[in-house]
């Protein structure tokens, strides 16, 4: 028996399983040999399922880390007075969305009983096999990603409770219907359906449409309904930069998102193990192409394909971003814009990461950066305020990614990933059916998401629940709703990090740091204090009209480059020295100018009209 087990185990990983097992069985007497072979095969399949389950769990955890990436990216892109607000939104859309996915979303998306449009069984995981819970977990992380995209589009002015309502609706119903239609084998758009649309269905391997476009369209209508932030646009519609507060957080968030994206794309096939096909013992499948080539479906080969695509799409997007910044923004290589271009490249290859040849992934990611930059300009021209450019990145990038599959999906990788390869990318001679299916998916996602979210956003607006008050927005949401500044240590020594920070004065006793307050509200004691208040409430000095800093991405950077000449004076913040480039807000210079205007008397901290602003560095 030991010899037979060894032979069968070795045969499980070869293409000649049938012959080897048959020969081994013929050397055994009676029915014992067949029983032993069946046991070996069953054990091999169990091991394969275990590897797949572990792979799904691992990639699901990677996708979950994208929530951290979104949190850091969003926090860095907003003003310090609203950091806790955006972090709470990311945390709560993950947690509330998880419960909503368990109660309703999973059933609507992947219920065993289902029509071609929606599932309708398995509420609250009732009757769910334990073996499927890893897949349930992975699918939840994708749902959470779609919900989090919305938070960036409505940041710094949407009500916390309105955002929770949008998250609940999106995770419970809006997203699951799209996921069912595209990803479930019973779905009407699914490329895995026994009778797919147009003979091929829509190929959206990791969710250009299902995840990114759903989140972007929801965020678009949320941004429109909520309206722009105070001061974002001038009366004539000219965009005014409102820079974020932390470039390091933006870059950290971008890198975490890129890391998580490898799990996002590689795990979406829900399989790693390549199953043997010739014998039929292990459940593998293959298809014969028109030229007679037999292609076996392989989870391992598809994972390898997606890893290369994810790497190259991001690299291409970032590099094109540098070139576009150089050309369009007066040689200002803006960090926020480059990170956004990298993300746009990732979104662009998400649908076709399993079916693009590597060089195509690079080119599609490069084009995605250009699509993003153009879409961002359109958003600003329409006076739609999107602090993180979420709509331009995930919406325009998502539509481009779906289109790219219809153009460039290659036949053999498409078959290897388990999709029918009768119709494939039009650029490779595969006809126009796949491209038509991709267009139908994009139109469905936009139409469905619009129809289901517009009533929600405008209903919240009509009820007065959508947006925080003007005072709350000016003071900062953190102070009034989330227990104070996100930077309490800095707030104790610097007025920059809290809009309610008291003005620090010198009372003549030699002691500094004594607050002046009236009725619990900071009282400006001089023009200097007025400048402080203006900077703290707006994120920059009142006179700043130059391009945004790297903390605000492309918003304003290109427009302002056209408004201001590229001269040494402008590029140094107005005085030829080493200030921020391109006239970006320079709070220190604004304060010093104000001090000199009212008559500075010197001193390590800087004196002006009897008020001393404490500078712990002493300069």
N, C-alpha and C positions, 0 to 999 in steps of 0.2 A: 504494500500500500504506500509506503514511503516513497518508493521509486515513482509510482504513478503521480503522487502529489507533486513531486519535484518536476516531473515532465510537464504536467498540466500548468503549473505555476509559470514555468519558463515559456510555455506556449502562449500564455495569456497576453504577452506583450509583442507577439509576432503576427505577421500576416498569414501564417500557415497553420493557424490554430486547428482548423478542421482536420487536416491530415495527421498532425502529431497526436491529437487527442484520439482520433480513430485508431491509429496504430497502437497507442498505449492500451486503449480499451480492448483491442483484439487479443492482447497478450494476457488478459485477465479472464478468469472464469466466471460464469454466471452473471447476475445482475449487480454484483458488488462494484465492478469497475464503473458502470454507469452512475451509480450512486455517488461514488467518490469524485468522479469528474464533475458531477452536478454541484457537489459541495464546494469544490475548488472554484468553479465558476461563480457560484453565489458569493463566496468569500471575496473573490477579486472585485466583484461588482460593489460589494459593501465597502471595500477599501477605496474604490473609485469615488463612491458617494461621500465617504468621509473626507477625502482630499477636496472634493468640490465644496462640501460644506465648510471646511476650514478656510478655503480660498474666499468664499462668499463672505464669511465673517470678517476675515482680514481686510478685504477691500471695503466692506461696509464701515469698518472703523476708520479707514482712510477717508472715506467720503464724509464721515461725521466730523473729522478734523477740519473739513472745509468750512464748517460753521465758525470755528475759531478764526479761520482766515477771513471770512466775511466780517466777523466782529472787529478784527484788527483793522482791516481795510476801511470799514465804515467809520470806526472811531477816529482814525487818523485823518479822514477826509472831512470831518465836521469840526466846528469850533469847540474849544475845550468846555464851554458851558453846557454842551449837549451830549457829552461822551457817554455818561451813564444812561441817558435816554436811549441811544442807539444800541448800546450793549444789552439793555433790558429787552429791547424788541427782538434781538437775535436769540437771546436765551429763551424768551417766551414763545417765539414761533417754533422753536425746536421742541419744547416741552408740550405746549398746547397742541401743536401739530402732531406730535406722537400719539397723544390720546385720541385725537380726531381720526388719525389714520387707523388706529386699532378698532375704534368703534364703528366707523363708517367707510373710511377711504379705501381700505384694503378690500372690503366686500364689493364696493362699487367698481373697483379696478380689476380685481382678480377672483371674484366669487365663482365657485364651481358652477352654480346655476347663473346663466347669463344670456342676454341677447347679444346681437352684434354691436349694440350701442352702450350697454352698461351691465355690470354684474349685479346680482341681487340675492346673494347668500353669504353666510359666514360672518354675520354681524358680530362684532366684538370677539372675533376669532373663534366663534362657536363651531365646534367640529373640526377645527384645524389640526392637521397632523403635526406632531412635534417635529418631524423631519423637515417640515416646510418653514419653521420659524426663522431659520437663518435667512431665507429668501425674504420673508416678511420684514425682517430687520433691515436688510439691504434696501428694499423698496421704500421703507420709511425714510431712510437717509436721502434718497432722491427727492421725495416729497418735501422734506425739510429744506432742501436746496432751493426748490421752486419758490417756497414761501419767503425765504430770506432775501431773495432778489428784490422783493417788493420794498423791504425796509430801506434800502438805499435811495429809492426813488422818492420817498415821502419823508426823508429824514429832516429833522430840525423843526418841523412844524405840525406834523400829524399827531393827533391825540393817541396816547398809549392804548386806550380802550378801543378806539376805532380800529387801530392796527390789529388788536387781538381778534376783533370781529372778522376782519378781512382774512386773517390767518385761519381761523376756524372754518370759514366758508371755502377758502381755497383748498385746504387740506382734506376737508370732508367730502367735497362734491366736484368743484371745478376741475382740479387736477386729476382726480381719479377717473373721470369720464374720458379725458384725453388719453391717460395711460392705458385704459382698457381698449380704446379704439385702435391704438398703435402697437401696443406691446403684447396684449393678451391674444393667444391663438384664435379666440372667438371674435376678436375685434374686427370691425368692418374695414379698417385701414391696415391691418396687420400683415406684414410680409411673411409671418409664420402661419397664416391661415391656410387651411386646406384648399380654399378657393380665393386666393388673394385678389384684391382690386386690380383690374387691368392685367391680371396674370402675374403680377409681381408684388403689389402692395407697396407701402411706404417704408423705406429703410431708414430707421432713426436709431442706430445702435445704442447710443448712450443718452439721447434726449435733447438734441438741438431744439426740436419743437415741443416735445412732451414736458421737458423741464424748463429750459431757458426761455423759450418763447412764451409759454404760459405765465411765468413769473414776470417777464418784461411787459406783456400786454396788461396784466393786472397792475403793475407799477405805473405804467403810462397813464391809465385812467385815474389811478389814485393821485398822481402828480397833477393832472389836469383839474380834478375835482377839488383838491386841497389848495391849489394855487401856489404861486412862488413865495419863497421866503421874503420877509421884509427887506427891501433894499436890493433885491437881486437884479431887478431891471429898472432902468431910468424911465421917466415919463414917456420918452420917445421910443422905448423898447430896447435901448442899448443895454446889453448885459453888463452887469457890474460884478467883478470877481468877489466871491466870499471864500477866501482860502481856508482850508482845514488847518489843523494845528500841529500835525506830527507826520513828517515825511518818513521817519523810521517805522512807524506803525503801518503806513501804507505799503512800504516795501515788505515788511514782515508778513502782512496779510496776503500780499501777492504771492510770495513764495510758499506760504502754507496752502493757499488755494491750488497752486500748481502741483504741489506734492499730493494733495488729496485727489486731484484730477486724475492721477495715474490709477488710483483705485476706482474712481468714478467710471472711467472708460474701460479699464481692463476687467472690472467685475461685472459689467453689464451683460456679458454673455452668460453669466450664472454657471459657468463651467470652466474647469481647467484641464481635466483629464481627457485625453484623446482615446475614444473607445474603438476597439477593433471592429471592422465591418464585415469581413469576408465570411465568417462563420455564423453570424447572427446570434452568437452566444452572449455578447456583451452589450448589445443594444446600440452599436454604432450605426451610422448612416452615411451614405455617399450618394452622389448624383453624377450622371454622365452628361457631359457637355455636348454641344452640337458637333464638335470635331472628334468626338469619341473619347476625350480625356475623362477619366474617372477621378473625381475629387472627393475625398473623405472629409466629413465635418470634423473639425478638431478644435477643442477649446484651447489647447495649448498654443497652437499656431495663431489663433485669433488674438490671444492675449499678447503674444509677441508683436503682432501687427499693431495693436492698439498702443503699446508702450512706445514704439518708434513714432507713431503719429502724434501722440501727446507731447513728446519731447520736441519734435520738429515744428509742429504748429505754433507752439508758444515761442520758440526761438525766432521763427519767421515773423510773427506778429511784432515782437519787441524790436527787432532790427529795422523793420519798415517804419515803426513808430519813431525811431531816432531820425531816420531820413526825412520823414514828413515834418517833424518838429523843426529840423534844421532849415527846411525849405519854407515852411509856412509860418513859423513863429520867430522870425528874425534871429535864427541861430540859437534860440533858447531850447536846450534839451531838457524838457520838463519831466521830472521823475514820475509824477502822477500820470501823465499822459502815456509814458512808456509802459507803466504797469497796466494801464487800461488796454493798451494795444496788445500786450502779452495775453491778457485775459480774452480779448476779442479773438486772437488767434486760436486759443483753446476752445472757445465756444464754436468757432467755425469748423473745427475738425471733429466735433463731438458726434455728429450723426454718422460720419463716414470713417471714423477712426479704425474700424475693422475691415473696411473695404478699399481704402485708399492705398496705393503704393506710397512708399515713404516720400518720394520727391513731390508727389501730389499733395501730401499733407503739409509739406513746407510751403508750397505755392498757395494753397488754400488759406493757411494761416497768415501768410503775407498779405493776401488780398483782404482778409478779414480786418486787418488793421486799417486799411484804407476805407473799408465800408464803415467801420466804427467812427473814424474821424469825420466822414461826410455826414453820418447820421447825427453825430453830436452837434454839428453846425446847424443842421435842420432843426433840431430840438430848440436850440437857442434862438433861431430866427422866428420860431413859433411862440417864443416866450414861455416855454415849458421848463420849469425848474427841476432838474434832476441832479441832486448834489453829487452822486457817484457815477453819473452817466450809465446807470443800470440799463435803461431802455436802449441806448445806443449799442452797448456791449452785448447784452443778452438778446435783445429783440432783433436789431439789424443783423448782428452776428448769427443769430439762430436762423433767420430766413436765408441768409447767404449759405450757411452750412447745409441746410436742406437742399438748396438748389445745387450746390457743389456735388452732392451725392448723385443727383440725376445726370450730372455731366461727367463725373470722373470715377464713379464706382467701377472697379476692375472686376472682371468675370471670375477669376479663380479665387481671390480673397473673399468675394461675395459668396461663392459656393462653400468655401472653407468655414465661413462664419455661420452657415446653416440657412442662408437665404437662397431662394431660387435664382438661378443664373441664366435663365432664358432671355431675360431683359436686363440690361446693365447700363453703364454710363454711355450717354450719347456720344461723347468724345472718343470712345473706343469702338464705335459702331454698334452699340447695343440698342439703338432705336430710341424713341421718345417716350415710351410708356413709363419707365422709371421716373423720368423728369416730370411727367404729368402727375404721377402719384405723389411725388414730393410737393408739387405745387398745391395739390388738393389738401395734403396734410397742413401746409402752412396756412391756407385759407380757412380750413376748419378750426385750427387752433386760434387764429385771430378772431374769427367770427364767434366761436363758442365762448371764448374768454371774455370778449367784449359784451356779449349778450348776458352773461351771468355776473359780471362784476360792476358794470356801469350802474345798474339799479342799486347795488349795495353802496357804492361810494356816494352817489347822489342822495340816497336815502339817509345816510349818516350826515351828509352836509345839510340836508333840509331839517334834520332834527337838532342841528347845532352841536353834533358830537364829533365831527371830523377833525377839526383843527383846534389847537390850543389858542388861548386868547393872545392879543397883541402884547399885553404886559408879560405874560408867561414866555412868549417867544423872545421878547427883548431881554428879559432878566435871565433867561436860560431855564430850560425844562428841568435840568438836574436839581437846581436849587429849590424849586417849588414842588417837585413830585418825587424825587429820588434821594432825598436826604443830604443834598449838598454836592459840592464839586467832586469830580472824579480824582482830583489831585489835592487832597487835603494838606499834605506836607508842603507843597508849593504854595497853596492858598494862604498858609500862615505867614509866608514871607514875601509874597509877590502878588500884586493886584491883578496880574494878567490872567490868572486861572479861575477867578470867581467874579461874576458880575456884581455880587453883593459885597465885595471886599471893602472894608472901611478905608478911607483915606488915612494914611499914616502921617502924623505931623510931629514937629518938634515944638515943645511947649516952653523952650528956653532953659529947661533944667538939664539939658544934655542927654535926656533919655529919648529914644526914638521908638516908634511903633505904637504910639498912643492913638486910639481910634477917635475919630470925630463922627458922631452919628446923631441924627435927629429922628425921633420916632422910629428907631430901628432901621432907618434907611440911610445909606451913605450920602453924606452931604458934600458936594464939591466945594472946596474952600478957595479955589482959585481957577484961572483958566487952565492951569496944568491938570487939576483934578478933572475938569471938564473933558480934556483930551483923554485922560485915563478912562473915564466912563464911556466915551464914544468908542474908543478902541476895544474895550472889553465887551461892549454890546454888539459890535459889528465885526470883530475879528481883524480890524485894521484901522488906521487913522482915517478920519472923515474925508480927507482930501485925496485918498488913494483912488486912482482910477486906472492904474496900469494893469498888465496881465496878471492872472492868478499865479500863485506860487505852486510849487509841485504838490502841495497838499490839496489842490482842487482839480487836478487832472487837466484835461484839455479845455475845461470851461473858462473861457475868457482869454486863454493864452494866445490863440491864433487871432481872435478878434482884436485884442489889444495890440498885437504886433502890427496890425494894419493901421491902428489909430496913432501909434507913437513911432517916431523915427528911431532907428537903431543908431544911437549916438552914445558917446562915452558918458554924457550927462545923464541920459535916460537910463542907461544900463546900470548905473551905479546908484540909482535911487534919487538922483537929482543933485548930487554934489561931487561927482567925479571920483569919489573914494571907493572903498570896498563894500558898499552897500549891496542890497539884494539886486539881482539883475532885472532889467526890463521894468523898472518903476514899481516893483512889487511892494506891498505894504511894509514899512519899516517903522514899527512902533517906537523904537529907541530914538530914531532921528526925529520923529514927529514930536516927541516929548521935549527933546533938547531944543528944537526950534521954538517951541512954545515957551520954554523957560527963558531963552534969550530974548524973545519978543516982549516979555513982561519985566525983564530986568533981572538977570541971574546974578547972584552974589557969590557963586562958587560953592565949594564944599564937596566933600567926598560923595555925598549922596545926591547933591544938586539941590539948590535952594531956589525957590520962586515965590515971591509975594508972601513969605512967611510959612510956606508949606514945604515940607521936605518929603520927597518920595524916597522911601527906604530902598536902597540897593545893597543887598547883602554882599555883593562882590566889591563894593566900595569904588565903583567907577561908572 
